[in-house]
Amino acid sequence: MDDPKLIDLEPHKWRSDRPKAREPVFGSGFANLAAIGIAIAVLLGLSYFVRGQLNAWWPSRSEQVETGKPLPPGNYTWSPDKGLQKSD
């Protein structure tokens, strides 16, 4: 850096006599940021959907334990329309 024409300034200290073009509101990287955000949203939605499909196909152990509990004592009737119901 022995050249006297080179001046090392921080970007916020740059000055010019000519008018400068302004960048868009979100800068030049907004398209990349939007693409990454959309990709993450799609992946999260897909994982949520796949998780629901897996849970429907392969229930977790807690759901199996819950459905495997014995019924309280009493009389029960079963019909295809209403399922298992307690009858008094």
N, CA, C and O atoms as CSV, one atom per row, in Angstrom:
chain,resi,resn,atom,element,x,y,z
A,1,MET,N,N,0.822,-1.203,0.000
A,1,MET,CA,C,0.000,0.000,0.000
A,1,MET,C,C,0.864,1.264,0.000
A,1,MET,O,O,0.598,2.219,0.730
A,2,ASP,N,N,1.887,1.244,-0.823
A,2,ASP,CA,C,2.764,2.414,-0.909
A,2,ASP,C,C,2.277,3.424,-1.931
A,2,ASP,O,O,2.832,4.518,-2.035
A,3,ASP,N,N,1.249,3.072,-2.684
A,3,ASP,CA,C,0.720,3.963,-3.714
A,3,ASP,C,C,-0.105,5.064,-3.036
A,3,ASP,O,O,-1.072,4.748,-2.343
A,4,PRO,N,N,0.244,6.344,-3.212
A,4,PRO,CA,C,-0.505,7.421,-2.545
A,4,PRO,C,C,-1.915,7.616,-3.114
A,4,PRO,O,O,-2.737,8.290,-2.494
A,5,LYS,N,N,-2.207,7.027,-4.300
A,5,LYS,CA,C,-3.536,7.176,-4.880
A,5,LYS,C,C,-4.561,6.276,-4.182
A,5,LYS,O,O,-5.763,6.533,-4.243
A,6,LEU,N,N,-4.081,5.233,-3.527
A,6,LEU,CA,C,-4.987,4.311,-2.851
A,6,LEU,C,C,-5.256,4.798,-1.433
A,6,LEU,O,O,-4.337,5.025,-0.645
A,7,ILE,N,N,-6.511,4.947,-1.139
A,7,ILE,CA,C,-6.923,5.373,0.194
A,7,ILE,C,C,-7.859,4.295,0.734
A,7,ILE,O,O,-8.829,3.923,0.072
A,8,ASP,N,N,-7.581,3.813,1.891
A,8,ASP,CA,C,-8.387,2.763,2.492
A,8,ASP,C,C,-9.435,3.399,3.398
A,8,ASP,O,O,-9.135,3.790,4.527
A,9,LEU,N,N,-10.655,3.500,2.902
A,9,LEU,CA,C,-11.755,4.057,3.684
A,9,LEU,C,C,-12.804,2.975,3.942
A,9,LEU,O,O,-12.972,2.040,3.159
A,10,GLU,N,N,-13.487,3.131,5.041
A,10,GLU,CA,C,-14.618,2.246,5.310
A,10,GLU,C,C,-15.781,2.677,4.422
A,10,GLU,O,O,-15.900,3.861,4.106
A,11,PRO,N,N,-16.650,1.734,4.008
A,11,PRO,CA,C,-17.718,2.063,3.057
A,11,PRO,C,C,-18.618,3.216,3.492
A,11,PRO,O,O,-19.072,3.984,2.643
A,12,HIS,N,N,-18.888,3.359,4.778
A,12,HIS,CA,C,-19.781,4.448,5.203
A,12,HIS,C,C,-19.110,5.828,5.124
A,12,HIS,O,O,-19.775,6.850,5.290
A,13,LYS,N,N,-17.817,5.854,4.876
A,13,LYS,CA,C,-17.109,7.128,4.740
A,13,LYS,C,C,-16.871,7.527,3.281
A,13,LYS,O,O,-16.288,8.580,3.021
A,14,TRP,N,N,-17.307,6.710,2.336
A,14,TRP,CA,C,-17.114,7.028,0.921
A,14,TRP,C,C,-17.936,8.253,0.548
A,14,TRP,O,O,-19.094,8.375,0.948
A,15,ARG,N,N,-17.350,9.142,-0.202
A,15,ARG,CA,C,-18.043,10.348,-0.667
A,15,ARG,C,C,-17.772,10.519,-2.149
A,15,ARG,O,O,-16.729,10.104,-2.655
A,16,SER,N,N,-18.735,11.144,-2.851
A,16,SER,CA,C,-18.575,11.396,-4.270
A,16,SER,C,C,-19.347,12.657,-4.631
A,16,SER,O,O,-20.343,12.992,-3.990
A,17,ASP,N,N,-18.876,13.356,-5.669
A,17,ASP,CA,C,-19.561,14.566,-6.119
A,17,ASP,C,C,-20.722,14.245,-7.046
A,17,ASP,O,O,-21.627,15.064,-7.203
A,18,ARG,N,N,-20.713,13.072,-7.662
A,18,ARG,CA,C,-21.788,12.718,-8.589
A,18,ARG,C,C,-22.904,11.981,-7.834
A,18,ARG,O,O,-22.649,11.353,-6.807
A,19,PRO,N,N,-24.129,12.060,-8.339
A,19,PRO,CA,C,-25.237,11.359,-7.672
A,19,PRO,C,C,-25.078,9.845,-7.814
A,19,PRO,O,O,-24.647,9.351,-8.856
A,20,LYS,N,N,-25.424,9.129,-6.773
A,20,LYS,CA,C,-25.286,7.677,-6.761
A,20,LYS,C,C,-26.656,7.018,-6.936
A,20,LYS,O,O,-27.676,7.512,-6.455
A,21,ALA,N,N,-26.641,5.914,-7.624
A,21,ALA,CA,C,-27.879,5.134,-7.761
A,21,ALA,C,C,-28.157,4.436,-6.439
A,21,ALA,O,O,-27.246,3.943,-5.774
A,22,ARG,N,N,-29.427,4.404,-6.073
A,22,ARG,CA,C,-29.820,3.741,-4.831
A,22,ARG,C,C,-30.113,2.280,-5.091
A,22,ARG,O,O,-30.604,1.921,-6.162
A,23,GLU,N,N,-29.815,1.437,-4.122
A,23,GLU,CA,C,-30.157,0.023,-4.242
A,23,GLU,C,C,-31.628,-0.159,-3.885
A,23,GLU,O,O,-32.227,0.703,-3.242
A,24,PRO,N,N,-32.212,-1.294,-4.309
A,24,PRO,CA,C,-33.592,-1.571,-3.928
A,24,PRO,C,C,-33.739,-1.632,-2.405
A,24,PRO,O,O,-32.749,-1.666,-1.674
A,25,VAL,N,N,-34.955,-1.646,-1.958
A,25,VAL,CA,C,-35.233,-1.591,-0.524
A,25,VAL,C,C,-34.498,-2.698,0.235
A,25,VAL,O,O,-33.902,-2.437,1.280
A,26,PHE,N,N,-34.535,-3.920,-0.274
A,26,PHE,CA,C,-33.928,-5.042,0.441
A,26,PHE,C,C,-32.531,-5.382,-0.067
A,26,PHE,O,O,-31.969,-6.387,0.366
A,27,GLY,N,N,-31.961,-4.613,-0.940
A,27,GLY,CA,C,-30.612,-4.872,-1.423
A,27,GLY,C,C,-30.602,-5.872,-2.561
A,27,GLY,O,O,-31.647,-6.316,-3.036
A,28,SER,N,N,-29.414,-6.212,-2.982
A,28,SER,CA,C,-29.270,-7.073,-4.151
A,28,SER,C,C,-29.470,-8.551,-3.814
A,28,SER,O,O,-29.664,-9.352,-4.728
A,29,GLY,N,N,-29.432,-8.935,-2.563
A,29,GLY,CA,C,-29.576,-10.335,-2.195
A,29,GLY,C,C,-30.988,-10.754,-1.848
A,29,GLY,O,O,-31.184,-11.853,-1.329
A,30,PHE,N,N,-31.981,-9.915,-2.116
A,30,PHE,CA,C,-33.358,-10.229,-1.731
A,30,PHE,C,C,-33.893,-11.454,-2.472
A,30,PHE,O,O,-34.611,-12.264,-1.886
A,31,ALA,N,N,-33.554,-11.596,-3.744
A,31,ALA,CA,C,-34.048,-12.748,-4.514
A,31,ALA,C,C,-33.524,-14.052,-3.921
A,31,ALA,O,O,-34.266,-15.027,-3.803
A,32,ASN,N,N,-32.258,-14.068,-3.553
A,32,ASN,CA,C,-31.697,-15.272,-2.926
A,32,ASN,C,C,-32.362,-15.558,-1.587
A,32,ASN,O,O,-32.674,-16.709,-1.283
A,33,LEU,N,N,-32.578,-14.536,-0.794
A,33,LEU,CA,C,-33.228,-14.708,0.497
A,33,LEU,C,C,-34.653,-15.238,0.332
A,33,LEU,O,O,-35.076,-16.124,1.075
A,34,ALA,N,N,-35.388,-14.703,-0.631
A,34,ALA,CA,C,-36.745,-15.170,-0.879
A,34,ALA,C,C,-36.746,-16.621,-1.342
A,34,ALA,O,O,-37.596,-17.401,-0.912
A,35,ALA,N,N,-35.815,-16.997,-2.204
A,35,ALA,CA,C,-35.730,-18.382,-2.682
A,35,ALA,C,C,-35.412,-19.340,-1.538
A,35,ALA,O,O,-35.995,-20.421,-1.456
A,36,ILE,N,N,-34.508,-18.959,-0.669
A,36,ILE,CA,C,-34.167,-19.802,0.477
A,36,ILE,C,C,-35.363,-19.928,1.413
A,36,ILE,O,O,-35.649,-21.020,1.905
A,37,GLY,N,N,-36.064,-18.825,1.666
A,37,GLY,CA,C,-37.247,-18.863,2.533
A,37,GLY,C,C,-38.347,-19.755,1.973
A,37,GLY,O,O,-38.975,-20.512,2.713
A,38,ILE,N,N,-38.580,-19.666,0.665
A,38,ILE,CA,C,-39.605,-20.506,0.032
A,38,ILE,C,C,-39.195,-21.972,0.093
A,38,ILE,O,O,-40.031,-22.839,0.350
A,39,ALA,N,N,-37.922,-22.255,-0.140
A,39,ALA,CA,C,-37.438,-23.644,-0.082
A,39,ALA,C,C,-37.593,-24.221,1.322
A,39,ALA,O,O,-37.993,-25.376,1.471
A,40,ILE,N,N,-37.285,-23.443,2.343
A,40,ILE,CA,C,-37.442,-23.906,3.719
A,40,ILE,C,C,-38.905,-24.148,4.039
A,40,ILE,O,O,-39.239,-25.142,4.683
A,41,ALA,N,N,-39.786,-23.254,3.597
A,41,ALA,CA,C,-41.222,-23.431,3.844
A,41,ALA,C,C,-41.742,-24.698,3.165
A,41,ALA,O,O,-42.535,-25.435,3.750
A,42,VAL,N,N,-41.302,-24.949,1.947
A,42,VAL,CA,C,-41.733,-26.162,1.229
A,42,VAL,C,C,-41.232,-27.411,1.950
A,42,VAL,O,O,-41.982,-28.372,2.117
A,43,LEU,N,N,-39.973,-27.403,2.377
A,43,LEU,CA,C,-39.421,-28.565,3.081
A,43,LEU,C,C,-40.117,-28.805,4.414
A,43,LEU,O,O,-40.373,-29.954,4.773
A,44,LEU,N,N,-40.426,-27.747,5.152
A,44,LEU,CA,C,-41.148,-27.915,6.416
A,44,LEU,C,C,-42.558,-28.450,6.182
A,44,LEU,O,O,-43.023,-29.321,6.916
A,45,GLY,N,N,-43.234,-27.933,5.167
A,45,GLY,CA,C,-44.565,-28.430,4.845
A,45,GLY,C,C,-44.543,-29.882,4.411
A,45,GLY,O,O,-45.411,-30.664,4.797
A,46,LEU,N,N,-43.554,-30.243,3.609
A,46,LEU,CA,C,-43.423,-31.622,3.157
A,46,LEU,C,C,-43.122,-32.556,4.325
A,46,LEU,O,O,-43.686,-33.647,4.404
A,47,SER,N,N,-42.244,-32.144,5.228
A,47,SER,CA,C,-41.928,-32.990,6.381
A,47,SER,C,C,-43.137,-33.126,7.301
A,47,SER,O,O,-43.359,-34.195,7.870
A,48,TYR,N,N,-43.922,-32.060,7.456
A,48,TYR,CA,C,-45.146,-32.136,8.264
A,48,TYR,C,C,-46.136,-33.113,7.638
A,48,TYR,O,O,-46.766,-33.895,8.350
A,49,PHE,N,N,-46.279,-33.076,6.330
A,49,PHE,CA,C,-47.184,-33.983,5.624
A,49,PHE,C,C,-46.715,-35.429,5.747
A,49,PHE,O,O,-47.513,-36.320,6.041
A,50,VAL,N,N,-45.416,-35.665,5.522
A,50,VAL,CA,C,-44.876,-37.023,5.598
A,50,VAL,C,C,-44.996,-37.563,7.015
A,50,VAL,O,O,-45.302,-38.739,7.208
A,51,ARG,N,N,-44.758,-36.715,8.001
A,51,ARG,CA,C,-44.897,-37.153,9.398
A,51,ARG,C,C,-46.329,-37.564,9.691
A,51,ARG,O,O,-46.547,-38.559,10.383
A,52,GLY,N,N,-47.302,-36.837,9.192
A,52,GLY,CA,C,-48.697,-37.204,9.380
A,52,GLY,C,C,-49.029,-38.519,8.705
A,52,GLY,O,O,-49.768,-39.335,9.255
A,53,GLN,N,N,-48.484,-38.729,7.512
A,53,GLN,CA,C,-48.721,-39.990,6.806
A,53,GLN,C,C,-48.079,-41.155,7.559
A,53,GLN,O,O,-48.677,-42.226,7.662
A,54,LEU,N,N,-46.874,-40.958,8.084
A,54,LEU,CA,C,-46.220,-42.017,8.842
A,54,LEU,C,C,-46.968,-42.329,10.131
A,54,LEU,O,O,-47.103,-43.497,10.495
A,55,ASN,N,N,-47.454,-41.312,10.824
A,55,ASN,CA,C,-48.206,-41.540,12.056
A,55,ASN,C,C,-49.510,-42.267,11.770
A,55,ASN,O,O,-49.943,-43.083,12.584
A,56,ALA,N,N,-50.141,-41.999,10.653
A,56,ALA,CA,C,-51.377,-42.690,10.307
A,56,ALA,C,C,-51.099,-44.148,9.953
A,56,ALA,O,O,-51.903,-45.031,10.250
A,57,TRP,N,N,-49.963,-44.390,9.322
A,57,TRP,CA,C,-49.629,-45.738,8.893
A,57,TRP,C,C,-48.984,-46.558,10.003
A,57,TRP,O,O,-49.209,-47.764,10.096
A,58,TRP,N,N,-48.168,-45.896,10.861
A,58,TRP,CA,C,-47.406,-46.579,11.886
A,58,TRP,C,C,-47.541,-45.795,13.198
A,58,TRP,O,O,-46.697,-44.953,13.505
A,59,PRO,N,N,-48.601,-46.069,13.975
A,59,PRO,CA,C,-48.828,-45.279,15.196
A,59,PRO,C,C,-47.707,-45.464,16.215
A,59,PRO,O,O,-47.056,-46.507,16.264
A,60,SER,N,N,-47.501,-44.449,17.009
A,60,SER,CA,C,-46.435,-44.505,18.011
A,60,SER,C,C,-46.841,-45.427,19.157
A,60,SER,O,O,-48.002,-45.818,19.273
A,61,ARG,N,N,-45.899,-45.758,19.975
A,61,ARG,CA,C,-46.131,-46.686,21.084
A,61,ARG,C,C,-47.153,-46.133,22.066
A,61,ARG,O,O,-47.975,-46.898,22.571
A,62,SER,N,N,-47.137,-44.845,22.355
A,62,SER,CA,C,-48.092,-44.271,23.306
A,62,SER,C,C,-49.528,-44.416,22.806
A,62,SER,O,O,-50.439,-44.638,23.603
A,63,GLU,N,N,-49.738,-44.291,21.489
A,63,GLU,CA,C,-51.092,-44.479,20.955
A,63,GLU,C,C,-51.523,-45.933,21.063
A,63,GLU,O,O,-52.699,-46.208,21.299
A,64,GLN,N,N,-50.594,-46.871,20.895
A,64,GLN,CA,C,-50.926,-48.277,21.018
A,64,GLN,C,C,-51.260,-48.630,22.465
A,64,GLN,O,O,-52.173,-49.415,22.718
A,65,VAL,N,N,-50.535,-48.061,23.400
A,65,VAL,CA,C,-50.804,-48.314,24.814
A,65,VAL,C,C,-52.162,-47.740,25.187
A,65,VAL,O,O,-52.927,-48.368,25.919
A,66,GLU,N,N,-52.461,-46.552,24.686
A,66,GLU,CA,C,-53.743,-45.907,24.987
A,66,GLU,C,C,-54.915,-46.750,24.483
A,66,GLU,O,O,-55.908,-46.897,25.196
A,67,THR,N,N,-54.823,-47.302,23.282
A,67,THR,CA,C,-55.919,-48.104,22.738
A,67,THR,C,C,-55.940,-49.494,23.332
A,67,THR,O,O,-56.956,-50.181,23.229
A,68,GLY,N,N,-54.851,-49.937,23.953
A,68,GLY,CA,C,-54.796,-51.274,24.522
A,68,GLY,C,C,-55.255,-51.349,25.963
A,68,GLY,O,O,-55.219,-52.431,26.548
A,69,LYS,N,N,-55.686,-50.245,26.565
A,69,LYS,CA,C,-56.139,-50.256,27.948
A,69,LYS,C,C,-57.449,-51.040,28.057
A,69,LYS,O,O,-58.282,-50.990,27.153
A,70,PRO,N,N,-57.625,-51.753,29.149
A,70,PRO,CA,C,-58.887,-52.475,29.320
A,70,PRO,C,C,-60.054,-51.513,29.555
A,70,PRO,O,O,-59.880,-50.408,30.068
A,71,LEU,N,N,-61.232,-51.962,29.170
A,71,LEU,CA,C,-62.435,-51.157,29.363
A,71,LEU,C,C,-62.925,-51.288,30.806
A,71,LEU,O,O,-62.712,-52.322,31.439
A,72,PRO,N,N,-63.573,-50.262,31.324
A,72,PRO,CA,C,-64.154,-50.388,32.663
A,72,PRO,C,C,-65.260,-51.450,32.651
A,72,PRO,O,O,-65.842,-51.732,31.604
A,73,PRO,N,N,-65.542,-52.026,33.795
A,73,PRO,CA,C,-66.572,-53.056,33.837
A,73,PRO,C,C,-67.932,-52.515,33.422
A,73,PRO,O,O,-68.234,-51.337,33.618
A,74,GLY,N,N,-68.740,-53.385,32.852
A,74,GLY,CA,C,-70.079,-53.008,32.413
A,74,GLY,C,C,-70.470,-53.803,31.187
A,74,GLY,O,O,-69.702,-54.632,30.698
A,75,ASN,N,N,-71.661,-53.547,30.696
A,75,ASN,CA,C,-72.164,-54.210,29.501
A,75,ASN,C,C,-71.946,-53.306,28.295
A,75,ASN,O,O,-72.191,-52.102,28.361
A,76,TYR,N,N,-71.484,-53.893,27.193
A,76,TYR,CA,C,-71.187,-53.142,25.984
A,76,TYR,C,C,-71.865,-53.794,24.791
A,76,TYR,O,O,-72.022,-55.014,24.741
A,77,THR,N,N,-72.258,-52.986,23.853
A,77,THR,CA,C,-72.788,-53.488,22.577
A,77,THR,C,C,-72.009,-52.829,21.455
A,77,THR,O,O,-71.525,-51.704,21.575
A,78,TRP,N,N,-71.905,-53.577,20.351
A,78,TRP,CA,C,-71.186,-53.058,19.207
A,78,TRP,C,C,-72.091,-53.121,17.988
A,78,TRP,O,O,-72.748,-54.135,17.754
A,79,SER,N,N,-72.130,-52.053,17.214
A,79,SER,CA,C,-72.854,-52.039,15.944
A,79,SER,C,C,-71.950,-51.378,14.912
A,79,SER,O,O,-71.130,-50.532,15.268
A,80,PRO,N,N,-72.084,-51.749,13.628
A,80,PRO,CA,C,-71.229,-51.153,12.597
A,80,PRO,C,C,-71.412,-49.645,12.476
A,80,PRO,O,O,-70.474,-48.931,12.122
A,81,ASP,N,N,-72.610,-49.161,12.767
A,81,ASP,CA,C,-72.865,-47.719,12.638
A,81,ASP,C,C,-72.267,-46.912,13.780
A,81,ASP,O,O,-71.658,-45.867,13.551
A,82,LYS,N,N,-72.436,-47.391,15.010
A,82,LYS,CA,C,-72.052,-46.606,16.179
A,82,LYS,C,C,-70.779,-47.094,16.856
A,82,LYS,O,O,-70.234,-46.381,17.698
A,83,GLY,N,N,-70.284,-48.282,16.519
A,83,GLY,CA,C,-69.091,-48.807,17.154
A,83,GLY,C,C,-69.425,-49.395,18.519
A,83,GLY,O,O,-70.556,-49.819,18.758
A,84,LEU,N,N,-68.443,-49.418,19.411
A,84,LEU,CA,C,-68.612,-49.963,20.752
A,84,LEU,C,C,-69.230,-48.913,21.658
A,84,LEU,O,O,-68.720,-47.799,21.773
A,85,GLN,N,N,-70.338,-49.279,22.303
A,85,GLN,CA,C,-71.011,-48.353,23.228
A,85,GLN,C,C,-71.402,-49.109,24.480
A,85,GLN,O,O,-71.737,-50.293,24.442
A,86,LYS,N,N,-71.349,-48.395,25.583
A,86,LYS,CA,C,-71.741,-48.983,26.865
A,86,LYS,C,C,-73.262,-48.979,26.951
A,86,LYS,O,O,-73.906,-47.958,26.708
A,87,SER,N,N,-73.828,-50.135,27.299
A,87,SER,CA,C,-75.279,-50.213,27.454
A,87,SER,C,C,-75.593,-50.503,28.903
A,87,SER,O,O,-74.957,-51.355,29.524
A,88,ASP,N,N,-76.572,-49.799,29.447
A,88,ASP,CA,C,-76.944,-49.990,30.859
A,88,ASP,C,C,-78.136,-50.888,30.992
A,88,ASP,O,O,-78.584,-51.157,32.107
